Amino acid sequence: MAAARETHSRIEAQGAITWVGLTLLLGVSAGAYLAWAWVPVYVTHYEVKQVVRQFGNQAVKNHDDALLVQTMVEKIRSLEQVAQTGPDGRHEPRPAVDLRPQDVTWERVEPASLHVAFDYQRQVVFPFLDRDVERVMTVDLTMDVSTPNWGTSR
């Protein structure tokens, strides 16, 4: 009789929603929601660091630091546009990374290295919750800008 009752309860449990299954579903859903909100922010931050490295490589041959900083800032500002509500209620595009040349620390230090550092604020919007959070992102890179010596040319 006990074996029949145990088999009967297992049959009822098949396909039923248990608290473990519900907890896993909620956890995966929350993780997907947070990834939807945060992954674009970190992808843009990665792209910003790649642009800084690209201009660090250009600094090996180009010693006009003011031009490099200005061009780098323009490139970073053009990476992503976000919509912002203007004073008249219309959505206006603005750069997601709002950076100015005076915000950038660009210094060449000996022996032949370049230090680039800046902070920028990034707004993270949580869809369906009508909330947003300001996050300060930091870029602080030191790169080698010495001219490579590949030996004698053949």
C-alpha positions in Angstrom: 0.0 0.0 0.0 2.8 2.4 0.8 4.5 1.7 -2.5 1.3 2.6 -4.4 0.9 5.9 -2.5 4.6 6.8 -3.3 4.2 6.1 -7.0 0.9 8.1 -7.0 2.6 11.2 -5.5 5.5 11.0 -8.1 3.0 10.9 -10.9 1.3 14.0 -9.6 4.7 15.8 -9.3 5.6 15.4 -12.9 5.0 18.6 -14.8 4.0 20.5 -11.7 5.6 23.7 -10.7 7.7 23.3 -7.6 9.3 26.0 -5.4 12.7 25.0 -6.7 11.6 25.4 -10.3 9.9 28.7 -9.6 13.0 30.0 -7.8 15.2 29.0 -10.8 12.8 30.6 -13.2 12.8 33.9 -11.2 16.6 33.8 -10.9 17.1 33.3 -14.6 14.5 36.0 -15.4 16.2 38.5 -13.0 19.6 37.8 -14.5 18.3 38.3 -18.0 16.7 41.6 -17.0 19.9 42.9 -15.4 22.0 41.7 -18.4 19.5 43.6 -20.7 20.1 46.8 -18.7 23.8 46.5 -17.9 25.5 44.7 -20.8 25.2 47.7 -23.2 26.9 49.9 -20.7 29.9 47.6 -20.3 30.1 47.0 -24.1 30.3 50.8 -24.6 32.9 51.0 -21.8 35.0 48.3 -23.6 34.7 50.3 -26.9 35.9 53.5 -25.1 39.0 51.7 -23.8 39.7 50.3 -27.3 39.5 53.9 -28.8 41.9 55.1 -26.1 44.3 52.3 -27.0 44.0 53.1 -30.7 44.9 56.7 -30.0 47.7 55.6 -27.7 49.1 53.6 -30.7 48.8 56.7 -32.9 50.8 58.7 -30.3 53.9 56.7 -31.1 54.4 58.7 -34.4 52.1 61.7 -33.9 53.4 64.0 -31.1 50.6 66.6 -31.4 48.8 65.7 -28.2 46.1 68.4 -28.4 45.0 67.1 -31.8 45.0 63.5 -30.6 43.0 64.3 -27.5 40.4 66.3 -29.5 40.0 63.6 -32.2 39.8 60.9 -29.5 37.1 62.7 -27.6 35.1 63.2 -30.8 35.4 59.5 -31.6 34.3 58.5 -28.1 31.3 60.9 -28.2 30.2 59.3 -31.5 30.2 55.7 -30.2 26.7 55.7 -28.9 23.8 58.1 -28.8 21.0 58.0 -26.3 17.6 59.8 -26.3 17.2 62.6 -23.7 14.0 64.5 -23.1 14.5 68.1 -24.0 12.8 71.2 -22.4 10.0 71.0 -24.9 9.2 67.3 -24.2 10.8 65.9 -27.4 13.5 63.3 -27.4 16.8 64.7 -28.5 19.9 62.5 -29.1 22.9 63.1 -27.0 26.2 61.2 -26.6 26.1 58.3 -24.1 29.7 59.2 -23.1 29.6 62.9 -22.6 33.3 63.7 -22.5 35.2 67.0 -23.0 38.9 67.4 -23.9 39.5 69.2 -20.6 38.3 66.1 -18.7 41.1 63.9 -20.1 44.4 63.5 -18.4 46.9 62.9 -21.3 50.5 62.9 -20.2 53.7 61.6 -21.7 56.1 60.3 -19.0 59.6 59.0 -19.3 60.7 56.4 -20.3 58.4 56.7 -23.4 55.0 56.0 -21.9 51.7 57.6 -22.2 49.2 57.9 -19.3 45.5 58.5 -20.3 42.9 58.8 -17.6 39.4 60.1 -17.3 36.0 59.4 -15.6 32.6 59.7 -17.2 29.1 59.3 -15.9 26.8 56.8 -17.6 23.1 56.6 -17.1 21.7 53.1 -16.8 17.9 52.9 -17.6 15.9 50.0 -16.1 13.0 49.3 -18.5 9.5 48.6 -17.1 10.6 50.1 -13.7 10.9 53.7 -14.9 14.1 54.1 -12.9 17.6 55.1 -13.8 21.0 55.0 -12.1 24.1 57.1 -12.6 27.3 55.0 -12.8 30.8 56.6 -12.9 33.0 54.7 -15.3 36.8 55.0 -15.1 39.4 54.7 -17.8 43.0 54.7 -16.6 45.6 53.3 -19.0 49.4 53.6 -19.3 50.8 52.6 -22.7 54.2 52.2 -24.2 54.8 54.8 -26.9 58.5 54.1 -27.7 59.4 53.7 -31.3 60.1 50.0 -32.0 63.5 48.9 -33.2 63.1 46.0 -35.6 66.8 45.8 -36.3 68.5 46.6 -39.5 66.5 46.6 -42.7 67.5 44.1 -45.4 
